Amino acid sequence: MQTLNQQEIAYLESQRLGRLATANADGQPHATPVGYRYNTDTGTIDIGGYNLASTRKARDIRENPSVSFVVDDLESIKPWRPRGITIRGSAVLLHDPETSGSGPFGSTRIQVTPERVVSWGLETPVFAAR
């Protein structure tokens, strides 16, 4: 597991949407926008969603736990300042029947454990004047 630094955690906590890329057992890719939260207790990314257990992303994770998760945005367009983070890792589908089934983080969630983290533009703008 790779630990995220404070700038990466702060950035993840400032955003609401990311994109999760999965692949099935045959390697067919699938990318989808998702709601998420950074789990400070486990150092993982928790992804929720409506009826999550029956989605393609959940089926893919059961067959192939390797995933990629991306969050990015434009801090500014004048000057151009992209920033973001890519997390590659392994995912598991977790079910907690004790948890309420309402809201984006109901009783089922995907938990991504970071194995490789690459971020850009969080400390210094990518296209800063040199």
Sequence and secondary structure as in RCSB ss.txt:
>XXXX:A:sequence
MQTLNQQEIAYLESQRLGRLATANADGQPHATPVGYRYNTDTGTIDIGGYNLASTRKARDIRENPSVSFVVDDLE
SIKPWRPRGITIRGSAVLLHDPETSGSGPFGSTRIQVTPERVVSWGLETPVFAAR
>XXXX:A:secstr
     HHHHHHHHH  EEEEEEE TT  EEEEEEEEEEETTTTEEEEE TTGGGSHHHHHHHH  EEEEEEEEEE
EETTEEEEEEEEEEEEEEEE TTS S SSSSSEEEEEEEEEEEEESSSS TT   
